[in-house]
Amino acid sequence: MKRKSGQNPDITKNWKPATLAIRGGTARSEWGETSEALFLTSGYSYDRAEDAAARFAGEQQGMTYSRLQNPTVEMLEQRIALLEGAEACRATATGMAAMTAALLCQLSAGDHVVAAKAAFGSCRWLTDTLLPKFGIETTTIDARDTAAWETAIRPNTKVFFFETPANPTMDVVDLRAVCAIAKAHGITSVVDNAFASPALQRPMEFGADVVAYSATKMMDGQGRVLAGAVCGTREWIDNVLLPFHRNTGPTLSAFNAWVVLKGLETLDLRIRRQSENALKVAAFLEGRVAKVLYPGLPSHPQHALAMSQMAMAGPIFSLYVGGGRAEAHGLLNGLELVDISNNIGDSRSLMTHPASTTHFGMAEAARLEVGITEDMLRLNVGLEDADDVIADLDRALTSIGR
Ligand SMILES: Cc1ncc(COP(=O)(O)O)c(C=O)c1O
């Protein structure tokens, strides 16, 4: 590696997020390439056997094996850490690998976790099914109720785990208040920031200890690859996460890291335009459907809180079309431009029926308890012209008599 850019903290500390998203963490090879190099290698060679021994002993800098280190993946990790304002970051193969690693690396049998009831289906599976299987107790609460976090604490509580805004109910958690409760009790707060991305919300500024990502969403932003990341202090990443990550191997491929590096270059632009588009589309839908859940709208019960911790409300929101599954599926089937798809964060507008897709695995009673009803739909508003998206929804709504 020859010339580095975005790695001198004295200089990068003054860079704004849009600059960091393009420059942060860049490490150039001897060829001086402008776009980051893609290192597709599983291993590394050594000049002498003693060098291999020294690297494994941590006495010599350098890479040993791509499950442990890779130059392209390291560039992404440094860039995400800089964007997050975190000391360190470790990339993972998917968002769920990030969530699983962030929890399992620090929990043991006999520990207790307090988690949000309203969460992505697989995150609920972690708290409801996986953790209890290993003797880790969990309590799920209404995460909007700040007092409920304090009430749920037990002497063995080790972790608070939540998303804000939550998938797909768009519940907003008071980051400052909940992270302060965690700190006061020596509990580690783990925030899934997939919906906002560091371009709109940086939970560590509000006291979060660990921030985890599905980089599949806004960071790639073009629906191409799966990726994840976990951010924390250098001490926590090196001593708590790394032993778990290096030995269990939820490692991100260099190719996918390279794609996400390219995605990050346009994150700021994309998420701002998609947030503007989402606000226009959400405002159109209000009055046409039974209810719209978008923290960017004044009608959202936590609008003020959301806007106090997010720069904009993001591309994703949910709505209740009224009626049941027939109406929700009918609306989806009437779409010409918006794709029926359960992904989010894409530059394309995508719409899904959470009860039969992303949250299908959740027990019906648990779904209904958080408001995932049969008439709920979730929309990711893309980079298309908002007027075209609105016209498509208008047509589909008309087709079901709305
Ligand atoms: C809030 C949230 N967290 C985590 C994930 C999991 O991410 P991945 O699909 O990259 O594993 C998702 C996926 O939709 C999500 O919406």
The ligand as a Tripos MOL2 file, in Angstrom:
@<TRIPOS>MOLECULE
LIG
   16    16     1     0     0
SMALL
NO_CHARGES

@<TRIPOS>ATOM
      1 C1        -33.7090   -3.5250   10.4760 C.3       1 LIG1
      2 C2        -33.0000   -4.6610    9.8160 C.ar      1 LIG1
      3 N1        -31.9840   -5.2570   10.4650 N.ar      1 LIG1
      4 C3        -31.3160   -6.3000    9.9170 C.ar      1 LIG1
      5 C4        -31.6660   -6.7890    8.6820 C.ar      1 LIG1
      6 C5        -30.9260   -7.9650    8.1230 C.3       1 LIG1
      7 O1        -30.0630   -7.5920    7.1060 O.3       1 LIG1
      8 P1        -29.5040   -8.6050    5.9870 P.3       1 LIG1
      9 O2        -30.6480   -8.9370    5.1040 O.co2     1 LIG1
     10 O3        -28.4170   -7.8410    5.3310 O.co2     1 LIG1
     11 O4        -29.0130   -9.8180    6.7140 O.co2     1 LIG1
     12 C6        -32.7160   -6.1990    7.9750 C.ar      1 LIG1
     13 C7        -33.1070   -6.7480    6.6490 C.2       1 LIG1
     14 O5        -34.1120   -6.3990    6.0880 O.2       1 LIG1
     15 C8        -33.3920   -5.1000    8.5570 C.ar      1 LIG1
     16 O6        -34.4050   -4.5140    7.9290 O.3       1 LIG1
@<TRIPOS>BOND
     1     1     2 1
     2     2     3 ar
     3     2    15 ar
     4     3     4 ar
     5     4     5 ar
     6     5     6 1
     7     5    12 ar
     8     6     7 1
     9     7     8 1
    10     8     9 2
    11     8    10 1
    12     8    11 1
    13    12    13 1
    14    12    15 ar
    15    13    14 2
    16    15    16 1
@<TRIPOS>SUBSTRUCTURE
     1 LIG1         1 GROUP 0 **** ****
